């Protein structure tokens, strides 16, 4: 059912008489994705808005443009980054029916960081979809043989968490306390190449690139990620929503060092998640479960409360997780696509345009750097 809904057209010119039908299909897709994300243990990425008033742009955007999160059968897409990137990966995976159990045996793994048996395995497995496409998400901890042995044709990279992040979460679990977010920071005061606050703070694109360059050769740096891709692969830097979209001339000149971060592969111009985060405008105000097992790594969450990014005067800005879907009920029966679904759409669109030879119009006006 998910796979059949992954492509949902909404063209007012061709289907003005059935716009409400297309809106319903997009809402059905959002509900199916939300249920799968919740079932997978990531409830905090799905947001509640019972009266449809906390994030009004989510509903008004429904049915206004084509929504296509289909992963083509020939796709071999590798994702690496923090949980922001995991949201996008999970959206594409679940929207296309999930991993095919018959084609995904339990694989061998290689630890990228010192092995700790009590750590949860949150990434690293290649997922073969039912149509034959292969996706994988890496968060910098564990990498399975199935990832190293695959021929990846497109890579999507967002700077992952620092080693300090995992060390602090491991230490907190052993001491049965909450992790101290200040301890996530590296010697530059950053995590994920974003300034550390209670949540990662805002930054400029040039500052983000400078930090990525400093970490490029680290075990979870972009240069090491590029080495996992095939020789003719394409790499897209996915910029977190904390960074505003710079002017075009800054991309071409002032911030042009981004395409030297991994010179072994071709790049598209970076994809800025901020555009969708701003236009859909709905972040996840997390809700902790009342009972926590502090001996585990991290906290347990229920569905988040939907909230516009600038709504909280004490904590305004594009700082928190953006919503995968926004629902009116805890059962996720009535949902709208959140900004993360539209980000997934944009990335699928990017690959489609490049593979069709239309490199001059790859995603939001970007082009291939050769």
C-alpha positions as CSV (number, residue, x, y, z in Angstrom):
1,X,0.0,0.0,0.0
2,X,2.8,2.4,0.9
3,X,4.6,1.8,-2.4
4,X,1.4,2.5,-4.4
5,X,1.0,5.9,-2.7
6,X,4.6,7.0,-2.9
7,X,3.8,9.0,-6.0
8,X,1.0,11.3,-5.5
9,X,0.3,14.0,-8.2
10,X,-1.4,17.2,-7.5
11,X,-1.5,19.3,-10.6
12,X,-4.2,22.0,-10.5
13,X,-4.0,22.5,-14.3
14,X,-4.7,18.9,-15.1
15,X,-6.8,17.8,-12.1
16,X,-8.6,20.9,-10.9
17,X,-11.8,18.9,-10.5
18,X,-10.1,16.3,-8.3
19,X,-7.8,18.5,-6.2
20,X,-9.5,17.3,-3.0
21,X,-8.9,13.7,-4.1
22,X,-5.2,14.3,-4.5
23,X,-5.1,16.0,-1.1
24,X,-6.7,12.9,0.4
25,X,-4.0,10.7,-1.2
26,X,-1.2,12.9,0.1
27,X,-2.9,12.8,3.6
28,X,-3.2,9.0,3.3
29,X,0.5,8.7,2.5
30,X,1.4,10.9,5.4
31,X,-0.7,8.7,7.7
32,X,0.9,5.5,6.5
33,X,4.4,7.0,6.9
34,X,3.6,8.2,10.4
35,X,2.3,4.8,11.5
36,X,5.5,3.1,10.2
37,X,7.8,5.7,11.8
38,X,6.0,5.2,15.2
39,X,6.1,1.5,14.9
40,X,9.9,1.7,14.2
41,X,10.4,3.5,17.5
42,X,10.8,7.1,16.3
43,X,7.5,8.5,17.6
44,X,9.1,11.9,18.3
45,X,9.4,12.6,14.6
46,X,5.6,12.5,14.3
47,X,3.8,15.6,15.6
48,X,0.4,16.2,17.1
49,X,-1.8,19.1,16.1
50,X,-5.4,18.1,17.2
51,X,-7.1,21.4,16.2
52,X,-4.9,21.9,13.1
53,X,-4.0,25.4,14.4
54,X,-0.4,25.0,15.7
55,X,1.1,24.6,12.2
56,X,-1.4,26.0,9.7
57,X,0.9,25.9,6.7
58,X,1.1,22.1,6.9
59,X,-2.6,21.9,6.0
60,X,-2.7,24.7,3.5
61,X,0.2,23.2,1.5
62,X,-1.6,19.9,1.1
63,X,-2.4,19.2,-2.6
64,X,-0.7,22.3,-3.9
65,X,2.2,20.5,-5.7
66,X,3.2,17.1,-6.9
67,X,4.5,14.8,-4.1
68,X,6.8,12.0,-5.3
69,X,8.9,10.0,-2.8
70,X,9.2,7.0,-5.1
71,X,12.7,5.3,-5.0
72,X,13.4,3.9,-8.5
73,X,14.4,0.3,-8.8
74,X,17.9,1.1,-9.9
75,X,18.6,3.3,-6.9
76,X,21.6,2.7,-4.7
77,X,21.4,5.6,-2.3
78,X,23.6,5.9,0.8
79,X,22.8,8.4,3.6
80,X,25.0,9.5,6.4
81,X,24.3,12.0,9.1
82,X,22.6,12.7,12.5
83,X,19.0,12.0,13.3
84,X,17.9,14.9,11.0
85,X,19.2,12.8,8.1
86,X,17.6,9.6,9.6
87,X,14.2,11.3,9.4
88,X,14.6,11.7,5.6
89,X,15.9,8.2,5.2
90,X,13.1,6.7,7.2
91,X,10.6,8.6,5.1
92,X,11.9,7.3,1.9
93,X,12.2,3.7,3.2
94,X,8.8,3.5,4.7
95,X,7.1,5.3,1.8
96,X,8.4,2.6,-0.5
97,X,7.1,-0.3,1.5
98,X,10.1,-0.9,3.8
99,X,12.9,-3.4,3.6
100,X,12.1,-6.7,1.9
101,X,12.5,-9.4,4.6
102,X,13.4,-12.1,2.1
103,X,16.2,-10.0,0.7
104,X,17.7,-8.6,3.9
105,X,19.4,-11.4,5.9
106,X,21.1,-10.5,9.2
107,X,24.5,-9.1,8.1
108,X,28.0,-9.0,9.6
109,X,29.1,-5.6,10.9
110,X,32.2,-3.5,11.4
111,X,32.3,-1.0,14.3
112,X,33.5,2.5,13.2
113,X,34.0,3.3,16.9
114,X,35.3,1.0,19.7
115,X,32.7,-1.8,20.1
116,X,30.4,-1.5,23.1
117,X,28.0,-4.5,23.2
118,X,25.4,-2.6,25.1
119,X,25.1,0.1,22.5
120,X,22.1,0.0,20.2
121,X,22.6,-0.6,16.6
122,X,20.9,2.4,15.0
123,X,22.3,2.3,11.5
124,X,24.5,0.6,9.1
125,X,22.4,-2.0,7.4
126,X,21.7,-2.0,3.7
127,X,17.9,-2.1,3.1
128,X,16.8,-3.8,-0.2
129,X,13.3,-2.6,-1.0
130,X,10.7,-4.8,-2.6
131,X,11.3,-3.2,-6.1
132,X,15.1,-4.0,-5.9
133,X,16.4,-0.6,-4.9
134,X,18.9,-0.4,-2.1
135,X,19.1,2.3,0.6
136,X,21.3,2.6,3.7
137,X,21.7,5.0,6.6
138,X,24.9,5.5,8.6
139,X,25.1,7.5,11.8
140,X,28.8,7.1,12.4
141,X,28.7,4.1,14.8
142,X,28.2,0.9,13.0
143,X,28.7,-0.2,9.4
144,X,27.7,-3.6,8.1
145,X,29.4,-5.6,5.4
146,X,26.3,-5.2,3.2
147,X,27.1,-1.4,3.1
148,X,30.7,-1.8,2.2
149,X,30.0,-4.4,-0.5
150,X,27.2,-2.4,-2.3
151,X,27.9,-0.1,-5.3
152,X,26.5,3.2,-4.2
153,X,25.5,5.5,-7.0
154,X,24.4,8.5,-5.0
155,X,25.4,9.7,-1.5
156,X,23.6,12.2,0.8
157,X,25.8,13.6,3.5
158,X,25.1,15.7,6.6
159,X,27.9,16.1,9.2
160,X,27.2,13.4,11.9
161,X,27.6,13.7,15.6
162,X,31.0,14.0,17.2
163,X,32.7,11.2,19.0
164,X,32.0,13.2,22.2
165,X,28.3,12.8,21.6
166,X,28.5,9.0,21.8
167,X,31.0,9.0,24.6
168,X,28.7,11.2,26.8
169,X,25.6,9.1,26.0
170,X,27.5,5.9,26.9
171,X,28.9,7.5,30.1
172,X,25.4,8.8,31.1
173,X,23.9,5.3,30.6
174,X,26.5,3.7,32.8
175,X,25.9,6.3,35.5
176,X,22.1,6.1,35.1
177,X,21.7,9.8,34.5
178,X,20.5,12.1,31.7
179,X,23.1,13.0,29.1
180,X,24.7,16.4,29.5
181,X,24.3,18.1,26.1
182,X,27.2,20.5,26.8
183,X,29.5,17.5,26.8
184,X,28.6,16.8,23.2
185,X,30.7,19.7,22.0
186,X,34.2,19.3,20.4
187,X,37.1,21.6,20.9
188,X,35.3,24.1,18.6
189,X,32.2,24.1,20.8
190,X,30.2,22.3,18.1
191,X,28.4,19.1,17.5
192,X,27.4,18.1,13.9
193,X,29.3,21.2,12.9
194,X,26.6,23.3,14.6
195,X,27.0,25.4,17.8
196,X,26.0,23.6,20.9
197,X,23.1,25.0,22.9
198,X,20.4,23.0,24.6
199,X,19.7,22.1,20.9
200,X,22.2,22.7,18.1
201,X,22.3,26.5,17.4
202,X,22.0,28.4,14.2
203,X,25.0,28.9,11.9
204,X,25.9,30.2,8.5
205,X,26.7,28.0,5.5
206,X,30.3,29.2,5.3
207,X,30.8,28.4,9.0
208,X,29.3,25.0,8.4
209,X,31.6,24.3,5.4
210,X,34.7,25.4,7.3
211,X,33.8,22.9,10.1
212,X,33.2,20.1,7.6
213,X,36.5,20.8,6.0
214,X,38.3,20.5,9.4
215,X,36.6,17.2,9.9
216,X,36.8,15.9,6.3
217,X,39.4,13.2,7.0
218,X,37.9,12.0,10.3
219,X,36.3,8.6,10.4
220,X,32.9,10.2,9.9
221,X,34.1,13.0,7.6
222,X,32.8,13.7,4.2
223,X,36.0,12.5,2.4
224,X,35.7,9.1,4.1
225,X,32.0,9.0,3.2
226,X,32.9,9.7,-0.5
227,X,35.2,6.7,-0.5
228,X,32.2,4.5,0.1
229,X,30.6,5.6,-3.2
230,X,31.2,4.3,-6.7
231,X,33.6,6.1,-9.1
232,X,30.7,7.6,-11.1
233,X,28.5,8.4,-8.1
234,X,27.1,11.8,-7.3
235,X,27.3,13.4,-3.8
236,X,24.9,15.8,-2.3
237,X,25.6,17.8,0.9
238,X,22.4,18.0,2.8
239,X,22.6,21.2,4.9
240,X,20.7,21.2,8.2
241,X,17.9,23.6,8.7
242,X,19.9,25.7,11.2
243,X,21.8,27.2,8.2
244,X,19.9,29.8,6.1
245,X,20.1,29.5,2.3
246,X,22.9,31.8,1.1
247,X,22.7,33.9,-2.0
248,X,23.5,32.2,-5.3
249,X,26.7,34.2,-5.7
250,X,27.8,33.0,-2.3
251,X,27.3,29.4,-3.3
252,X,29.3,30.0,-6.5
253,X,32.1,32.2,-5.1
254,X,32.1,33.1,-1.4
255,X,31.3,29.6,-0.2
256,X,32.7,27.7,-3.2
257,X,35.0,25.6,-1.1
258,X,32.2,23.1,-0.4
259,X,32.8,21.2,-3.7
260,X,36.5,20.6,-2.6
261,X,35.4,18.8,0.6
262,X,35.4,15.4,-1.2
263,X,37.2,15.9,-4.6
264,X,37.1,12.2,-5.4
265,X,33.4,12.4,-6.6
266,X,31.1,14.8,-8.4
267,X,28.9,17.0,-6.4
268,X,25.5,18.6,-6.9
269,X,25.2,22.0,-5.3
270,X,24.2,21.5,-1.7
271,X,20.6,20.9,-0.8
272,X,19.3,23.3,1.8
273,X,16.6,21.7,4.1
274,X,15.9,25.2,5.4
275,X,13.7,26.1,2.4
276,X,11.1,23.3,3.3
277,X,11.5,23.8,7.0
278,X,10.6,27.5,6.5
279,X,7.8,27.1,4.0
280,X,6.0,24.2,5.8
281,X,7.1,25.6,9.2
282,X,6.4,22.8,11.8
283,X,9.0,21.6,14.3
284,X,8.8,18.8,16.9
285,X,8.3,20.0,20.5
286,X,9.4,16.7,22.1
287,X,7.4,15.0,24.8
288,X,9.3,12.6,27.1
289,X,7.6,9.4,28.2
290,X,6.8,9.6,32.0
291,X,9.0,6.6,32.8
292,X,12.6,6.6,31.6
293,X,15.2,3.9,31.7
294,X,18.3,5.9,32.3
295,X,20.5,2.9,31.9
296,X,19.8,2.9,28.2
297,X,21.4,5.3,25.8
298,X,19.2,8.4,25.3
299,X,15.6,9.2,26.3
300,X,12.3,7.7,25.3
301,X,9.7,10.0,23.6
302,X,6.0,10.0,22.8
303,X,4.7,11.8,19.7
304,X,5.8,15.4,19.7
305,X,3.6,18.5,19.9
306,X,3.6,20.4,16.6
307,X,4.9,24.0,16.9
308,X,5.9,26.7,14.4
309,X,9.6,27.3,14.4
310,X,9.3,30.9,15.7
311,X,6.4,30.3,18.1
312,X,8.3,29.9,21.3
313,X,9.7,33.3,22.4
314,X,12.1,31.7,24.8
315,X,13.4,29.3,22.1
316,X,12.7,30.6,18.6
317,X,14.4,29.5,15.5
318,X,14.9,26.5,13.2
319,X,16.6,24.5,16.0
320,X,14.6,21.3,16.7
321,X,13.7,18.3,14.7
322,X,11.2,19.1,11.9
323,X,8.1,16.9,11.7
324,X,7.8,14.0,9.3
325,X,4.1,14.1,9.6
326,X,1.6,16.2,11.5
327,X,-1.4,14.3,12.8
328,X,-4.6,15.2,14.7
329,X,-4.7,12.0,16.7
330,X,-2.4,9.6,18.5
331,X,-3.3,6.7,16.2
332,X,-2.0,8.7,13.2
333,X,-5.3,8.1,11.3
334,X,-5.5,11.7,10.1
335,X,-2.2,13.3,9.1
336,X,-0.6,15.7,6.7
337,X,2.9,15.5,5.2
338,X,5.4,17.5,7.3
339,X,8.4,19.3,5.9
340,X,10.6,16.1,6.1
341,X,8.3,14.4,3.6
342,X,8.8,17.3,1.2
343,X,12.6,17.2,1.8
344,X,12.5,13.5,0.8
345,X,10.5,14.5,-2.3
346,X,13.2,17.1,-3.2
347,X,16.0,14.6,-2.9
348,X,14.2,12.0,-5.0
349,X,13.6,14.7,-7.6
350,X,17.2,15.7,-7.5
351,X,18.4,12.2,-8.4
352,X,15.7,11.9,-11.1
353,X,16.8,15.0,-12.9
354,X,20.5,14.1,-12.8
355,X,19.9,10.6,-14.0
356,X,17.7,11.8,-16.9
357,X,20.6,14.0,-18.1
358,X,19.0,17.2,-17.1
359,X,21.9,18.3,-14.9
360,X,21.3,22.0,-15.3
361,X,18.0,21.7,-13.4
362,X,18.9,19.4,-10.6
363,X,16.7,20.2,-7.5
364,X,15.8,23.8,-6.8
365,X,17.9,25.2,-9.6
366,X,21.2,23.5,-8.6
367,X,23.6,22.1,-11.1
368,X,26.3,19.5,-11.2
369,X,29.9,20.6,-10.6
370,X,32.4,18.8,-12.8
